Amino acid sequence: MTSVKERPRALLAGASRRWVRALPWAVAFVLCVALLPTTIVVLTADYGLNGALASALAVAQAAPLLLAVIQPLRAWFVIFAADVAGALVLLVVDFEERLLWPFPPMEIVGYVGLCLALGLRGSRRTLLLVWLATAGANVGLGFVAPHGTNAMSLLLTILGGVALLLGGVLRERYEVQRRLAEQETISEAERGRRTLLEERARIARELHDVVAHHMSVITVQADTAEYRLAALPPDVREEFTSIAATARESLGEMRRLLGVLRNEDAHGELAPQPGLAQIGQLVDATARTGGPVEFTPCDAEVPETVGLSAYRIVQEALANVVRHAPGAATHVSLAVARPADGQGGERLTVLVVNDPPPQPPAGPLEVGGTGHGLVGMRERVRLVGGTLDVGPLPDGGFRVAAQLPLTEEDFT
């Protein structure tokens, strides 16, 4: 199996802004263009070096700065060797004592820029080895200094070390921020997934209570059929007995499943599950929090799962109003009608619309899309094969609209 080697990326290539991505190239280009002629002039005019040799050293010391944008370590090998070679070459010429040696000022400028780029890319071990090599070369050349050594001769080691440290600190700070952002993204995804699983478990518990009632009725009817209906044939009596046994077995399986799904905080859910008749109580409770609520009820007979889903949708929508738009006028309406296009049977329309709050809330109504509370609404609607439409209104309010089918053939 062959592996494809990853192509080296430029410094700051992962930045979101274009000018930030272009900054390393611009700095490297400016340094290269500025240092190349400067090095030639200084080495020939001030140090008295041969023009051709000065040009060769200038190219070797300045041109690799462009390579440093992509591969700073390779550029360092070239520039470091060229700087050391330049220091040795200057030993054969007679230059004034006031001039800096072993590394002239333009070489120090280029080397510091290179160290900064290397600090942004290299590991701690690499940066330490680079600095030790720089310090070793600097100290070693000091033994052959033509005019003796002083503090200025160690300028490259000091400034190079500072640049390496600064680049390393910036790189590690960026890595910490990047990992923190990734962890926040993962945590948000996990919170959403946990919310979804908790809501599905809650739906399963509630459905148990709904279905268990019907299964209990089936069991009782099957068990009492031979007493209520006279002169049942033996095979029919046996069939009713089988139906009752199957229903009791199903109830036992559901109770065992419920024991897994329930937790210590779910004892209150043992009460009968709410439906359309209890939505008025939700409206009254919300109105007592200080926000006016207008309610249009519906007295239609709906399946228990549909009534339960409608209740939970209104419950979550009103909770969102209290949290995100306190004091806002809210309109809750329930209605049963056929779709405008005539496709399918009757549907229960659940509509919760709130106006903008009297006072702007601390934050926007819905930041970064829908919140975790809407996950439950979607699961409720999906359970009965309906549709859900939620979103902010142009005037600053919010709208929740659900269509829940009432006929079995419309369930998906």
N, C-alpha and C positions, 0 to 999 in steps of 0.2 A: 504494500500500500504506500503510495507516494503522497506527501503532504505539500501543499502549495505554500510557499513562503509569503508571509504577509508583506505587502509593499509598505515601506516606511512612510509615515505621515509627517507633514510639515508641522512645525510648532504652532500651537493654538488653532490647529485645523478643526477642532471640535467646537470652536466658539460659534455662538448663534449669529453674531453680527459680522457682516462681510468685512468691515474695515478692521476689525480685530484680527480676522484671519489673514488679512493682507499686511498687518503691521510688521511681523518678523521679516517678510521679504523686503519691505520698504527700508527698515533699519539696516538690514544686511547690504542692500544695494547702496544706500547712502555711505555706509562705512567703507565699502569696497571702492566706490568712486572717489571718496575723499582721501583714503589712506594710500591708494596706489600711487598717484603722482606725488603726494607729500613725502612718502617714503623714499622715492627715487631722488627727489630734490634734496632732502635732508642728508641722505647717505652720500650723495656726490658732493654737494656744496659744503656741508658742515664737517662731515667725517672724512672727506677726501677719498671715497671709495670709487673704484672704476664704474663707469656708467652702465656697462653691460651687466656686471655682477650685481650692481645696485638694483637694476631692473628685474633681474631674475629673482633676487630676494624679495623685492616688493610684490611681485606676482605670487610667489609662494606664501607670503605672509598675509596678503589681503584677499586674493581671489577665493580661497577656501571658505571665507565667511559666508558666501552664498550657499555652499554645501552644508554649512552649520544649521541652516533652517530645517533641513530634512535629516541629516546625519551628523549631529554635532561632535560625536566622539571621533569619527573618521576625520572630520575637519581639524579636530584638536591634534591628532597625530601629525598631520601635515604642518600645521602652523607652529606647533611646539618644536618640531624638528627644524623648521625654517628659522625660528627665532634663535635657537641654540646655535645653528650654523652661522647665522648672521653675527652673533656675538663673537664666535671664533674667528670669523673673517675680519672683523674689525681689529683684531689683535695685530694684523699685519700692516695696518696703516697707522700713521701718526696723527692723532686727533687731540684737540685741546682737553685739558683736565676738567674744564667746566661742563663738558658734554656728558650726558648720562650714559653709563655703560653698566651691565652688559646689554640692557634692552632700552633702546631709544624711546622717546615718548609715544611716537605713532605706533610702535609695536605694542606698548602697554595698552593703548586705547583699543586696538583690535583684539588683543588677548582678553581684556576684561569683558568686551562684548561677547566673545566666544565662550567664556566661562559662564556668563549669564545664561546663554542658550543651552549650554551643557547642564547647568543646574536645573533648568526646566524639564529636562528629559532624562538625565542619568539617575541611577540609584545612589544611595548613600555611600555604598562601597566604592562605586566608580568615582564619585566626587572626591572622596578621601584619597584615593590613589592618584587622581589627577593633581590634587593639591600637593601631595607628598612628592610627586615627580617634579612639579614646578619648584617647590622649595629646595629639593635636592639639586636640581640643575642650577638654581640661583646661588646656592651656597658653594657648589663645586666650582662654578665659574669665578666665584670670588677669590679663589686661591691663585688664579692667574690674572687678576685685575692689573691692568697696566699702570693705574694711578692710585692703587689702594682701594679699600672698600669703605663705604659709609652707609648710613641709614637709607639713603636714596637708592642704593643698589638693590635693596630688598623690596622696592616698591611693587614690582610685578607679583611677588609672592603675597604681599599684604592685600593689594587690590583684587588679585585673582581669587584669593580665599574669600574675601567679602562678597564678590560676585557669585561664586559657587554657593555660598551659604544663602544668599538672598534668593537665587534661583531655586535652590532646594526647598526653602521655606514656602515660596509661592507655589511650587508644584505640589507639595504635600497639603497645603491649604486647599488647593483646587481639588485634590483627590478626596479630601475629607468632605468637602461640600458636595461633590458628585455622588459619593457613596450615601451621604445623608439624603440627597434628593431621590436616589434610587430606593432607599429604604422607606422613605415616605410614600413613594409610588406603590411599593409592594404592600405597605401597611394599609394604604387606602383600598387597594384591590382585595386584601384579606378581609377588611372590614365589610366591604360590599358583599363578598362571598359569604361571610359569617351571617350577615343580615339576611341574605337570601335563604340560607339553610335554616336559620331560626324561624323565618316566616313560613317556610314549607313545613317544618315540624309542627308549628302552631296550627297551620291549616289541616294537617293530618289529624291532630288531636281533636279539632273541632268537627271534622268530617266523621270521626269515630262516633262522637256523640249524636250526630244527625243520623248516620246509617244504623247505629246500634238500636235506635228507637224503632226504625222500620223492621229490622231483623227480629226484634223482640215481638212485635206485632205478628210477624209471620209465624214465629214459634208458637205463640199462644193460639193463633187461629188453627194451625195444623194439629196441635195437641188436643184441642177441644172440638175438632170437626166431628169425631165419632159420637160425641154427646149432643152436639147441636143439630146434626143432620141425621135423620132417622133412616134405618135400613141401608146403611152403606155396605156395598159389596166388600168382601174380605180383601181383594186386591187394591181397592181404592183406600180402605182403612190402612193397609200396609204402606201405600204410597204417601199418605199424610204423615204416618209415623216416620218414614224416611226423610220427608221434608223437614219435620221438626228436629230430627237428630242432626241433619246437615246444618240447619240454622243455628242450633246450639253450639255446634263445633265451630262454625264461623264466628260466633260471638266470642267464644273462648280464645280463638286466634287473635281477634281484634283487641281483646283485653290485654293479652300478652304483649302485643305490639304497642299498645298505649302505655304499658308499664315502662317500656324503653323510652318512649317519646316524652313522657311527662317528667318534670323535674320538681325540685322542692319549691320552686316559685310558681308552679302552675296549679296549685290546689284550688284557686278561685275559679278555674275553668271547668270544675265539676258541675257548676250550675248550668241550667238549660241555655243553649246558645241563642243569642239575640237575633232579631230579624227586623223587618220593616217597622213593626209596631214599636220597637224600642228606639228608633232614630229620633223621635221627638224628645226623648230624655237627653240624648246627646246635644240637641239644639238648645234645650233649656240650660244645660250645664255650661255650654259655651257662652250663652247670653249673659249668664251670671258673672262671667269674667270681665265684663265691661264692654263687649262688642255687640252691637245689635245684629240679630240673626233673623232673617225672614225665611219661613219654612212652608213649603207646599207639599203636603203629605200625599200618599197614595194608598188606597185601601184594597188594592187588587191582591188576589191570592197568587202567590209566587212560590216556586219550589224553595225548600228550606236552604239549600246551598246558595241559591240566588239571593235570598233575603239576608243570609249571613254575610255573603260577599258585599252586598250593598251597604250593610251596617258597618263593616270594617273599612270600606272605602270612605264613607262619610266621616267615620271616626278619625282616620288618619288625615283627611283633608282639613277638618276643623282643628285638629292638633297643630297642623302646619300654619293655619291662620293665627292661632294663639302665639306660636313661636316666632313667626316671621312678619306678621302684620297685626300686632296687638291693637285692639280697638277698631279695626276696620269693619265696615258693614259687610255682612256675608249673606248670600242667598243660597238656600238649599232647596232643591226641588226633586221630586220623584214622579215619574210618569210612565205609563205603559202605552205603547203605540207600535204600529207596524212601521218598518223602514220606509222612507220616502220613495225608494225605487221599487217597492213592492216585493223585494226578494226576501224570502224567509218569513218566519212567524213573528209573533209579538216579542217586543223587547222592552226591558225595564231600563229607562234612562235615568241615570243618577248624575245630577249636576250640582257642583259646589263652586260658586264664584264669589270671590271677595274683592272689595274695592281697595284702593290704596289706603295705607294706614294714615290716621290723622297726623301723626308725626313720623318723619322718616326714621326707619329702624337703623340700628347701629351698622348693619351691613346690608348688601343687596338682598332682594327676596330669594333668589336662587343663584348661588355662586357656582361656577364651573359645571352647569348642567343640573340635572335633578339630583335630589338628595337620596339618602338610604331609605327614608320613609316611603318613597314612591315605589320602592322595590316590592313592598307588600301589596300595594294596589295592583301592580302588574301581575303578580302571582294570583291574586284573587280573580282578576278578569280572565286570565289564562285558564283558570280552573273550570270556568263555565263556558269557555269559548267565546267571550265577548271582545270588545274593543275598548281602548282607553286613550283619551286625548288630554294631555296636560301641558301647561305652558303659561308664561306670563302674558298679560294683556298690555296693549299699547298705553293705557292710562296708568300703569304701574300696579294693577291688581294681578290676580292669578286665577286660573280656571282649571277645574278638574271635571271631565265629562266621561262617563262610562256607559257603554251599551251592553246590557246583559240579556242574552236570549232566554226566553221562558219555555220554549218547547224543546223536547229531548232531541229532535232531529237536528236542531241548530247547534247543539253542543259539539265542540271539536276537541 
